[in-house]
Amino acid sequence: MSEYRINVTVSQHGHDPDNGVAFLDGFMETHPEVGPSVSQNTADGTLSVTFALDAEEPNEAFEQAWPVFRDGANASGLEATEILSVNVSRVPVEEFETADAPEPVSA
């Protein structure tokens, strides 16, 4: 199983700074487990949400992402708007051999 980062960007709602807060609140209310993060561009009016999912491969992550996005976007209270982009990327994970693993540090 790998971790995938999903980024979805929508149009229009980014002009109003309050919409970024509403968008994040919608995702935190419905799917806090995916660690949503929202960014917005007030100049071009876009809002983007990024979150992470575990999946076997990118297509599975993409399929899992839609209910998460739909739930969060609907809970935000913002009207549906055009989806400008969707990006699914695998999060690289460094794997250590037992002998190469870092030693624990005492606190």
C-alpha positions as protocol buffer text, in pm:
chain_id: "A"
residue {
  index: 1
  type: MET
  ca { x: 0 y: 0 z: 0 }
}
residue {
  index: 2
  type: SER
  ca { x: 129 y: 346 z: -87 }
}
residue {
  index: 3
  type: GLU
  ca { x: 27 y: 693 z: 16 }
}
residue {
  index: 4
  type: TYR
  ca { x: -106 y: 920 z: -257 }
}
residue {
  index: 5
  type: ARG
  ca { x: -149 y: 1294 z: -248 }
}
residue {
  index: 6
  type: ILE
  ca { x: -459 y: 1426 z: -423 }
}
residue {
  index: 7
  type: ASN
  ca { x: -488 y: 1790 z: -532 }
}
residue {
  index: 8
  type: VAL
  ca { x: -811 y: 1930 z: -678 }
}
residue {
  index: 9
  type: THR
  ca { x: -840 y: 2289 z: -798 }
}
residue {
  index: 10
  type: VAL
  ca { x: -1173 y: 2461 z: -862 }
}
residue {
  index: 11
  type: SER
  ca { x: -1256 y: 2796 z: -1019 }
}
residue {
  index: 12
  type: GLN
  ca { x: -1438 y: 3109 z: -900 }
}
residue {
  index: 13
  type: HIS
  ca { x: -1452 y: 3066 z: -522 }
}
residue {
  index: 14
  type: GLY
  ca { x: -1096 y: 3179 z: -451 }
}
residue {
  index: 15
  type: HIS
  ca { x: -1168 y: 3551 z: -485 }
}
residue {
  index: 16
  type: ASP
  ca { x: -1331 y: 3568 z: -140 }
}
residue {
  index: 17
  type: PRO
  ca { x: -1090 y: 3485 z: 147 }
}
residue {
  index: 18
  type: ASP
  ca { x: -1379 y: 3351 z: 358 }
}
residue {
  index: 19
  type: ASN
  ca { x: -1438 y: 3079 z: 99 }
}
residue {
  index: 20
  type: GLY
  ca { x: -1099 y: 2921 z: 171 }
}
residue {
  index: 21
  type: VAL
  ca { x: -1198 y: 2886 z: 536 }
}
residue {
  index: 22
  type: ALA
  ca { x: -1540 y: 2741 z: 440 }
}
residue {
  index: 23
  type: PHE
  ca { x: -1375 y: 2494 z: 201 }
}
residue {
  index: 24
  type: LEU
  ca { x: -1131 y: 2373 z: 469 }
}
residue {
  index: 25
  type: ASP
  ca { x: -1411 y: 2352 z: 727 }
}
residue {
  index: 26
  type: GLY
  ca { x: -1613 y: 2132 z: 490 }
}
residue {
  index: 27
  type: PHE
  ca { x: -1327 y: 1885 z: 453 }
}
residue {
  index: 28
  type: MET
  ca { x: -1242 y: 1888 z: 822 }
}
residue {
  index: 29
  type: GLU
  ca { x: -1607 y: 1822 z: 907 }
}
residue {
  index: 30
  type: THR
  ca { x: -1643 y: 1527 z: 668 }
}
residue {
  index: 31
  type: HIS
  ca { x: -1294 y: 1373 z: 629 }
}
residue {
  index: 32
  type: PRO
  ca { x: -1039 y: 1501 z: 881 }
}
residue {
  index: 33
  type: GLU
  ca { x: -852 y: 1169 z: 850 }
}
residue {
  index: 34
  type: VAL
  ca { x: -717 y: 1267 z: 505 }
}
residue {
  index: 35
  type: GLY
  ca { x: -533 y: 1573 z: 645 }
}
residue {
  index: 36
  type: PRO
  ca { x: -687 y: 1831 z: 412 }
}
residue {
  index: 37
  type: SER
  ca { x: -503 y: 2150 z: 329 }
}
residue {
  index: 38
  type: VAL
  ca { x: -660 y: 2437 z: 133 }
}
residue {
  index: 39
  type: SER
  ca { x: -487 y: 2708 z: -65 }
}
residue {
  index: 40
  type: GLN
  ca { x: -640 y: 2985 z: -266 }
}
residue {
  index: 41
  type: ASN
  ca { x: -541 y: 3244 z: -519 }
}
residue {
  index: 42
  type: THR
  ca { x: -748 y: 3557 z: -473 }
}
residue {
  index: 43
  type: ALA
  ca { x: -614 y: 3705 z: -798 }
}
residue {
  index: 44
  type: ASP
  ca { x: -727 y: 3425 z: -1032 }
}
residue {
  index: 45
  type: GLY
  ca { x: -1011 y: 3302 z: -809 }
}
residue {
  index: 46
  type: THR
  ca { x: -900 y: 2943 z: -764 }
}
residue {
  index: 47
  type: LEU
  ca { x: -930 y: 2722 z: -457 }
}
residue {
  index: 48
  type: SER
  ca { x: -726 y: 2404 z: -417 }
}
residue {
  index: 49
  type: VAL
  ca { x: -757 y: 2125 z: -166 }
}
residue {
  index: 50
  type: THR
  ca { x: -483 y: 1869 z: -107 }
}
residue {
  index: 51
  type: PHE
  ca { x: -528 y: 1552 z: 95 }
}
residue {
  index: 52
  type: ALA
  ca { x: -370 y: 1208 z: 130 }
}
residue {
  index: 53
  type: LEU
  ca { x: -509 y: 857 z: 85 }
}
residue {
  index: 54
  type: ASP
  ca { x: -364 y: 506 z: 105 }
}
residue {
  index: 55
  type: ALA
  ca { x: -416 y: 294 z: -205 }
}
residue {
  index: 56
  type: GLU
  ca { x: -255 y: 13 z: -402 }
}
residue {
  index: 57
  type: GLU
  ca { x: -217 y: 220 z: -719 }
}
residue {
  index: 58
  type: PRO
  ca { x: -302 y: 565 z: -862 }
}
residue {
  index: 59
  type: ASN
  ca { x: -637 y: 467 z: -1019 }
}
residue {
  index: 60
  type: GLU
  ca { x: -760 y: 334 z: -685 }
}
residue {
  index: 61
  type: ALA
  ca { x: -650 y: 657 z: -514 }
}
residue {
  index: 62
  type: PHE
  ca { x: -834 y: 857 z: -781 }
}
residue {
  index: 63
  type: GLU
  ca { x: -1153 y: 656 z: -725 }
}
residue {
  index: 64
  type: GLN
  ca { x: -1129 y: 697 z: -346 }
}
residue {
  index: 65
  type: ALA
  ca { x: -1070 y: 1072 z: -384 }
}
residue {
  index: 66
  type: TRP
  ca { x: -1403 y: 1157 z: -547 }
}
residue {
  index: 67
  type: PRO
  ca { x: -1631 y: 1077 z: -251 }
}
residue {
  index: 68
  type: VAL
  ca { x: -1391 y: 1266 z: -23 }
}
residue {
  index: 69
  type: PHE
  ca { x: -1389 y: 1567 z: -253 }
}
residue {
  index: 70
  type: ARG
  ca { x: -1765 y: 1559 z: -308 }
}
residue {
  index: 71
  type: ASP
  ca { x: -1840 y: 1533 z: 65 }
}
residue {
  index: 72
  type: GLY
  ca { x: -1600 y: 1812 z: 162 }
}
residue {
  index: 73
  type: ALA
  ca { x: -1703 y: 2046 z: -117 }
}
residue {
  index: 74
  type: ASN
  ca { x: -2074 y: 1995 z: -42 }
}
residue {
  index: 75
  type: ALA
  ca { x: -2022 y: 2047 z: 332 }
}
residue {
  index: 76
  type: SER
  ca { x: -1844 y: 2377 z: 259 }
}
residue {
  index: 77
  type: GLY
  ca { x: -2173 y: 2530 z: 150 }
}
residue {
  index: 78
  type: LEU
  ca { x: -2012 y: 2672 z: -165 }
}
residue {
  index: 79
  type: GLU
  ca { x: -2195 y: 2622 z: -494 }
}
residue {
  index: 80
  type: ALA
  ca { x: -2057 y: 2367 z: -739 }
}
residue {
  index: 81
  type: THR
  ca { x: -1813 y: 2518 z: -985 }
}
residue {
  index: 82
  type: GLU
  ca { x: -1575 y: 2406 z: -1258 }
}
residue {
  index: 83
  type: ILE
  ca { x: -1299 y: 2165 z: -1162 }
}
residue {
  index: 84
  type: LEU
  ca { x: -985 y: 2296 z: -1328 }
}
residue {
  index: 85
  type: SER
  ca { x: -742 y: 2019 z: -1238 }
}
residue {
  index: 86
  type: VAL
  ca { x: -699 y: 1694 z: -1049 }
}
residue {
  index: 87
  type: ASN
  ca { x: -356 y: 1563 z: -964 }
}
residue {
  index: 88
  type: VAL
  ca { x: -280 y: 1225 z: -809 }
}
residue {
  index: 89
  type: SER
  ca { x: 81 y: 1168 z: -705 }
}
residue {
  index: 90
  type: ARG
  ca { x: 249 y: 895 z: -507 }
}
residue {
  index: 91
  type: VAL
  ca { x: 423 y: 1019 z: -195 }
}
residue {
  index: 92
  type: PRO
  ca { x: 778 y: 885 z: -193 }
}
residue {
  index: 93
  type: VAL
  ca { x: 860 y: 687 z: 117 }
}
residue {
  index: 94
  type: GLU
  ca { x: 1216 y: 614 z: 216 }
}
residue {
  index: 95
  type: GLU
  ca { x: 1256 y: 258 z: 329 }
}
residue {
  index: 96
  type: PHE
  ca { x: 1550 y: 168 z: 547 }
}
residue {
  index: 97
  type: GLU
  ca { x: 1719 y: -166 z: 577 }
}
residue {
  index: 98
  type: THR
  ca { x: 1731 y: -270 z: 942 }
}
residue {
  index: 99
  type: ALA
  ca { x: 2105 y: -208 z: 956 }
}
residue {
  index: 100
  type: ASP
  ca { x: 2065 y: 135 z: 790 }
}
residue {
  index: 101
  type: ALA
  ca { x: 1775 y: 257 z: 1006 }
}
residue {
  index: 102
  type: PRO
  ca { x: 1854 y: 565 z: 1214 }
}
residue {
  index: 103
  type: GLU
  ca { x: 1920 y: 506 z: 1582 }
}
residue {
  index: 104
  type: PRO
  ca { x: 1655 y: 635 z: 1823 }
}
residue {
  index: 105
  type: VAL
  ca { x: 1749 y: 950 z: 2007 }
}
residue {
  index: 106
  type: SER
  ca { x: 1668 y: 979 z: 2375 }
}
residue {
  index: 107
  type: ALA
  ca { x: 1471 y: 1284 z: 2476 }
}
